């Protein structure tokens, strides 16, 4: 099967899993925004998985402060796995 972007129409999605990490660590979005020097609005968009373009510097800040890995935050699902 050819998995090139030109022939594969449903190539999956990347979800931002920040909500579960923040909730598990019991850090408020407000506190997190102060810790990483980012606006509450932007942290809230990441939290609610409403970001369409991911800033790698922001992801690095989340990873540093939350002591997690990139693949804890960004989760790829191909079409077969999407429900």
BELSULJO-V18048 format. One record per residue. N is the residue number from 1. RES is the residue in one letter. PSI is psi in radians with two decimals (999 if undefined). NEAR is the number of other C-alpha atoms within 12 Angstrom. D_CENTER is the distance of its C-alpha to the mean C-alpha in Angstrom with 2 decimals. Layout:
# BELSULJO-V18048
N_RES_PSI_NEAR_D_CENTER + N_RES_PSI_NEAR_D_CENTER
This chain:
# BELSULJO-V18048
1_X_2.37_5_29.28 + 2_X_2.00_9_28.03 + 3_X_0.43_12_24.24 + 4_X_2.70_10_24.36 + 5_X_-0.41_10_22.26 + 6_X_-0.43_9_25.61 + 7_X_-0.39_10_26.75 + 8_X_1.93_13_23.67 + 9_X_-0.71_13_22.76 + 10_X_1.57_16_20.06 + 11_X_0.15_19_17.75 + 12_X_-2.98_18_14.88 + 13_X_2.70_19_11.36 + 14_X_2.08_23_7.82 + 15_X_2.63_27_5.83 + 16_X_2.06_32_2.60 + 17_X_0.53_29_5.01 + 18_X_-0.60_36_5.51 + 19_X_-0.87_28_8.71 + 20_X_-0.59_22_10.46 + 21_X_-0.82_28_10.14 + 22_X_-0.78_30_11.45 + 23_X_-0.70_15_13.98 + 24_X_-0.68_13_15.13 + 25_X_-0.10_17_15.79 + 26_X_0.83_14_17.40 + 27_X_2.30_21_16.22 + 28_X_2.70_22_16.48 + 29_X_-0.60_30_14.16 + 30_X_-0.83_20_17.31 + 31_X_-0.74_20_17.96 + 32_X_-0.73_33_14.51 + 33_X_-0.65_26_14.94 + 34_X_-0.69_19_18.35 + 35_X_-0.58_21_17.40 + 36_X_0.16_23_15.12 + 37_X_0.95_19_17.33 + 38_X_2.58_23_14.98 + 39_X_2.60_18_16.07 + 40_X_-0.71_19_15.45 + 41_X_-0.76_18_14.83 + 42_X_-0.73_26_11.86 + 43_X_-0.72_33_10.36 + 44_X_-0.66_23_11.32 + 45_X_-0.71_22_9.69 + 46_X_-0.76_33_6.12 + 47_X_-0.71_30_7.72 + 48_X_0.19_19_9.19 + 49_X_0.73_23_6.67 + 50_X_0.32_19_9.29 + 51_X_2.32_22_8.11 + 52_X_-0.43_14_10.00 + 53_X_2.13_16_10.06 + 54_X_2.30_21_7.63 + 55_X_2.07_18_9.84 + 56_X_-0.53_13_10.18 + 57_X_-0.70_14_12.26 + 58_X_-0.75_27_9.81 + 59_X_-0.72_31_7.43 + 60_X_-0.70_21_10.93 + 61_X_-0.79_24_11.94 + 62_X_-0.83_37_9.35 + 63_X_-0.75_25_10.45 + 64_X_-0.89_17_14.00 + 65_X_-0.67_22_14.34 + 66_X_-0.04_31_12.67 + 67_X_1.01_16_14.37 + 68_X_3.12_22_11.81 + 69_X_2.82_19_10.87 + 70_X_-0.75_26_8.22 + 71_X_-0.12_19_8.65 + 72_X_-0.53_23_8.17 + 73_X_-0.84_31_4.44 + 74_X_2.11_30_4.30 + 75_X_2.09_19_7.21 + 76_X_2.37_19_9.93 + 77_X_2.21_17_12.77 + 78_X_3.02_17_15.95 + 79_X_-0.67_14_18.32 + 80_X_-0.48_11_20.34 + 81_X_-0.32_13_17.62 + 82_X_2.33_14_16.31 + 83_X_999_8_18.26
